[in-house]
Amino acid sequence: MSDRPPRPEPVGPWGPPQAAGAPPHAASPPHVAGAPPAGLPTEEPRQRLHPLSPVLHGAKSLIVVIAGLSWSTLSRVGFGWFVAMVVVLALGATVLSVVSWWNTGYHVVGRELRIHEGLLWRRTRAIPLERLQAVEVVRPLLAQLTGLAELRLEVVGGGKTEAPLAYLGVAEAAALRQRLLAAAGRAPGQPPAPVVAAAGPVPEVTGRELHAVRKADLLVSQLLTPQAFLLPFGVVFVVAQFLSEGSWSFIAVASTLTAMAGIVLQPVRRVLDDWDFRLAREDAGLRVRNGLLETRVQTVPLDRVQTVGVTWPLLWRWKGWLRLRLEVAGYAAGESDDRNRPDRLLPVGDLRTAEMIVDEVLPGVRLTALPLRPPPARARWLRPLSARVLGAGLGERVFAVRSGLVTRQLAIVPYARIQSVRVVQGPAQRRLRLATVHADTASGGGAAAYDRDLAEAWALAAELTARSHAARQVR
């Protein structure tokens, strides 16, 4: 016999499912890769990246080489040989960058962006424009100094950022971005928009500005972090060790300071990334502009938003601050550099600002009006401290879950974005007749209602399934 818990009928406090609407959209006709539709040009001349691209790549390699050679290497070989090693490695990286630049090119063929690269092993990547989600213009510090920009492409189902074009002129990058986005939203039978050569930088469309984060609030918010509180203790430790141990060398002090820098790297990085953060509304979604040393312009397509996350860090609560983040389908959730994902919606702000922004992303949803219900009292046997902050509820358009004791969190998932619903029950939960309900989305995230009553969990799962099906029919 199976020890699977009995599944009660989907009745209870979660209410009836919503009514279905119009039938789903008809499927688009198939597209054969490399065969453009009638009326579109077969091919255009292949374009190269900016001639200064090898110089920027070589400078980046120089920074990596210096960072890779440890302090112990300097102490063993001496300053002269250390500089010689850096120069040789940097020159080698620059030569490789020049060769890579000479063999790299791109052009648009029909409804594909093709990127050619490689010397010994030639590789051509074809990116179907109908799978394109966003084209982002990124300007690192070196690119800002030389008037260049990097173009990064995000496609549906990509494991990472696809085919970054580094580097292009600012005007060329802006014109190519507009052209690709226009082609991505064009029907297969329509002709492409004409390409107009820009004489100067193409201004970005800002749309209706929603909010700009105050720089003072950003700085204070990063001071109210555990890393900032640990910094004075680290400084005292280094000074005490240096004064008590007269044999401490420069290498030992430098190594200790390097370790301390790693502790405070995260808050400093957030300040640099979120500096001058501005949020604006456009027809296609939200436009996010941020960054100090590396400026970024990202477009968040609202029809790809899977989850809205609200976070209240412990030290922020006395000021009434919170943070908003997104999960967007089509972006690389496993990207090692989380700056490549457009998940920043509000780095720091108050509840009133957060409700205004959430209403733009999920119309009609209010953070203070979500019907969150606590789990049964016996859930405290499993979570004696955090059971009182758990909550889950079904709103008119979204499923909301609250969790977290030290760092309070709220996950909001629209019904139309739910891909699957799971009921999970562990050994301890079976004894207490509890279960956890997971609502999974296409981005790999979602929300989980922990330690619900078993009958309530099955009723909630059935209601989520019915509402998600009805919401997808209405789309």
C-alpha positions, 0 to 999 in steps of 0.5 A: 500500500502507498503511504501517500496522504489522502487528498481531500476534495478541493473545498474550503476557505480558498473560494471557487475558481475564476471563470475562463475567458477567451480562448488562447492565441493561435500559434504563429506559423513556423519559421525556418532558420536562415530562410527569411520571409518574402519581402525581406533582404537576404543579407547585409554586409557584415559589421565589425566591432569598434576598433578600440575594442581590443584596447579595452579588452587588453586593459581588462585583462591587465586588471585581471592579471594584476589581481591574479598575481598574489602578494606572495608572488611579488615578495618572491620574484621582486618588483622588477620581475613582477612588472615584467610578468604583468607586461608580458601577460598583458601584451599577450592578452592584447594580441589575442584581443586584436585577433578576436576583434579581426575575426568577429562580426555581426549582421542581420539576416532576415529575422536573425542576428548572426554573430561570427567569431573565432580564428581556428574554430569558426563559430556562427551564432544565429539568434532568432529575433522573435525570441529576443526579450531585451537588448541592454546598453551597458557602459563600463568605466573604460567604455565611458572614457572612450565613448563606447558601449556594450550591447547585451542580448537576452533571449527566452530560455537562455542559460546566460546573456547571449552574444554580448557585442563589446564594444560599439559606438554609443550611437551605433549601439543605440541604433542597433538596439532600437532596430533589434527591438523593433524587429522582435515585435514585428510580424514575420511578413512585415518589412524591416524598418530602415536603418538611419545612420546617426551622426551623434549619440541617440537619446534614450526614450525615458518615458514617464518617470516613476521614481528616482532613489535618493543617493543619501537613502542608498548610502544609509541603507548600505551602512545598515548592513551586517558587513558595515557593522563588522568593518570597525571590528576588523580595523581594530583587529588589524591595528591591534595586531600591527602594534602588538606584533613588531614582526608584521611585514608589508605583505601580511598587512596587505593580505589582511586588508585584502581580506577585509575588503572582501567583507565590505565588497557587497555593500560597496558594490550595491552602492556603485550598481544602484547609484542614480537609480531611476525607474520610468514607465514605457509602452513595452514595460519599465525602463531601469537606469542605474550605475556609477562606474558602469551605467546600465539601461535595461528594459523590463518587459512586464508581460514576462514578470513572473514574481514580485519579491518584497524584502524588509531587512532587519536594520531597515525596519526602524526607518520603514524601508524595503526592497523590491525585486523581480523574477523575469522569464527569459533571463538567466537565473543562473548567471554568475553575475547577478547584475546581468539580470533586470531584477532591481525594481526598487533598491531602497524605498518606503511602503508608499513608493513600493505600493505605487511601483507594484501597482504599475507592475501588477495593477490592482495589487496593494501590499497592505491589502493582501489576504494573508492567513497564518498557518495552524497553531501546531506549525510552531512545533516545526518553526517555534520562532518564525511560525507567527510571521508565516502567511499565505493568501489568494488575492483577486489576481495574485498568490501571496506568501509571507515568510522570514523572521530576521529578514521579512519577505513577501512573494507575489505571483500572478496566477497567469505565471504559475506553471505547476503546483506541488504539495510536499509533505516531510516526515515531521509534517506527516505526523502533524498533518501539515504540508507545504504548497509550492507554486512554480513559475517559468523563471525557476522561482515562485512561492511556497506556503509553508506548514499549512493544514493538510486539507487546507493545502490540498484545497489551496493547490486545487484552487491555484491550479484552477485560477492559473488555468482560468488566468491563462485562458483570459490572456 
